[in-house]
Amino acid sequence: MPALLRRLGPRAVAAGITAVVLAPLALPGYVLRYDMVFVPRQPLSWEMIAPADALPRAVPLDAVVSLANLAVPGWLLQRVALVALVYLAALGAARLVPGDRLLTRVVAAFAYAWTPFLAERLLLGQWALLLAYGTLPWLVLAARDLRAGRRGALPRLVLAAAPAALTPTGGLIALATAAVMLLPPPRVRSPRRPRTDAPDAGPPGAGAVGAGAPRLRTTALALGAVVSLNLPWIVASLASAAGGSSDPEGVAQFAARAENWAGTLMSLLGTGGVWNAQTVPGSRTSALAPLVTLLLLAAAAFGWRELWRLWRGDAVRLFVLAGGGFVLAAAGATPAAGLLRWLVVTVPGAGLLRDGQKFLIPYALVLALGFALGAERIADRLARRFEPNAGRVLLISALLLPVVAMPDLAFGAGGALKPVRYPADWDAVAARVDAAPGEVLSLPFEGYQRYAWAGGVVVRDPAPRYLDAPVLMNDALRVGRVTVDGESPRAARVQELLDAGRPVAEMGTRWVLVRTGLAGTLPPATLDGLRLEYDGRYLQLWGNPAAPDALRESSVARRIPALAAHLFAGAVVIFAWFCLLRVRRGSWYGPRNHESGEEE
């Protein structure tokens, strides 16, 4: 019975956390918030594979969602994705903890799956980034197993990195994690005699350098596979006409920010500090929030020493990942912001660094592991000094601490993740665009809007995902009173026409979609030369009689390399699945004692 409890306990806890966090998803409809936009059926287009004049921020994510939509409806796909990211985060953290003490694993599950980072990014709609968050513990597990030479470790590493690589940021985090975790073990002196059964250990007296390191060929295969998963967005960015530079104004606007009186650094130490104040849970602004962070850090300090004692070289690798991610997260709020501004202008792709807080993912994992091990160590001292129940009470208090400190993550962040239904106008417009395919210009020219039918929640324009046609929309982002310029030259041209009060028909798009019922009005001449084709409660569709018959599409030179990169990455994932099927089931699912490296 104890063995069964150790096996099923973490799974039950992970399922419970997931159910509490995502409870509103039991209702029908779609959860729409900022970047999280799912539609009934997302068509697959070349713009999702090789964007013509925009940076590939959603490559290969949009293409993968479109392919999945062929078999799974959008409402179900969204629930699968959200459940997966929370469940995998909780269970992965529990499995990664050294040792087999159930309460310690449960503490780690809560400490990693109930964090300000997960709450804030979920409220920002960045579910794909959170897939990288949820799969990071599994990636670390697979990397440790690969270094130890265990069966099935290489395909598991690839499959753990694949969800992360759906976005450029997640792909880079996965690549950095694989590279650091697979490095040869550093020559360090252990505080105790090295264990001969740990991944980094060799024969007695060999320190941290031993035979556990994988062969160079295996390491090269692993890193090459993870690089291949990143090829879709890399190739697409090289082929895009948008260029690789970004608006340096975004460095200040997307920098980490203070959530309470303790300042930005303390917010980051607590895994918070996201740039968008509207996605911060109310509990994070409490005067007590910094005190909770200090309590977490104090317990984690004990745990990090224990992690060092048990894992040695792997602990160093995790500390390097966490430290590097934390430096990137804090850079925009420090004097290093000047260097970031220079990088985003001169180095292609460096715009990924503007929102640095998202790189806290490795730090959040290391904090959760340290807190769980620290709580266990303190509990053992209390049990020896007083009685065993004192230790159990402390561990139970430790697992409840994240929930008590941030209760507003429960039940869909207090109802913020409530599903809504799309108005019938969207299907009517989609049918007319399907009947006469052509590029669509979406107005008012704001990429993010508050929709009345969505409960006034800020949502990214659903048109590019709902309509089976190229959609020209504004890629600039308004942050308060500041507008961070986008990269699309055609979007900039539309803005010039609107600013000059000229008709948008000059852009030559076949359709103009106007979202009614929103604040603000269009300039009087904006729709001159257009013909009203559909007039609904929420949407109007205007046709452009002067539009060219041919669709504006990406050139073949852009399409072929990008498509080849997608196909190659997909082949790597499929091959990894095939290889994993040949390995006994226990190598992935069987509980493992990560202190000794032995399967239970």
C-alpha angles and dihedrals in degrees: 000000000000090000091050090048091051089051099045100028098078091045091052092048092048090050091049094050090048092050093050095046095045100033095128090061087079085079120083122258138047130304106229120187127147106300095005104096120153122173133192093259122002111205120223115240139169090250088068091053103035113012108208101212107001134078113259098247092146097039121152091359098079093046092050091049091050092051091047089050089064089071104020127045117240097250091055094042090055092052093048091052096047094044090048096053095050096039094047092048093053097041094041093054090048092052094046095059111104113245131026104262105136099210091051090053091049090052089054091049092055093040092056103033097042102053136129088242093059092043096049096044091046091053088048088056095240096140094149091058088050089056085066087049092051096046098044095089089051091049091052090047091051093047092052091048091048091053089049091051097242121164118262094014096121097053090043090054091052093047092048091051095046098076090046091053092060086094129037093240094049091046092053091048090050092048093048091048093050092046095049096041092050096048116118110271115269119243101253133154112240119222087230137029106291118256112240093211098057120099094249098041127104130178118323111290094022094107113208095330113092148124094287094089112101121247117268091249094056092047091049091050092051095048092042090053093051090047089052090055088059095049097092095065094035094054092041091053091051091052097044121106090216093085124224102268126097137201107279089212086077091069092071095036096050097039120121113271139202116263098189143003094296095071138234098305093055091047090054092047087058089050092252132100101109114172096237110078091193091067096052115108112241092240090065090066092056119117088234096057095086090050090055089050091052090050090051092049093048092054091042091055089063090045096050090057089051091048089052091051093050103037105020104173095030090049089055090051092051091048090052091051092047094046094048092049092048092052090053091047093053098038097089092055095049136065086274087078088089090060090048091053090054092047096051090052100044107026116066112237095013089118085087087075096060094084093048097164090079089069089070090091097101091044091052090054094048090047091052093049092047093048092050094048092043092052089050092050093049091045091054091053091050091048092053093045098044121002137310093259090062090063093048091050090053093050091049089050089050094053091049094047096086090050094048091046093050109021092156092077089073121099096018096317091308095315096315090121095057114146121241134189127243114243118248088248090080094059091045092052092044091053092053093047090049090052092054108022118209144125116295126215111207119215145227084050099238122114093210123044141169106242120204092212089053093055095262093294117149108251134175112247106278093204097095090055099037100046124066093224139075109279122206108209138158112275093186115104125219112215108183106305094339125088117208107209120237128222104241112107092200092053088051089052091053090051090052090054092049093047090051092048093240127145116271089219085087088075089068097228116156094225139026116203114202120194108214126196093049129119115267133036133243122248110269096249096045096100098037112136094023129112123221109239101168132017115188136161095267106013139044124194119204124191125216110218090191095056117118117255096233121081117242104241141168116273121255089247088063097041104051099055092043093048091047090052091051093048093048093050090048091050090053091053093047091048090050090053090049092051092047091053088061092056120081114266094243094069089072106027106025114105112250134200101231093190092066100019091232123132113237 
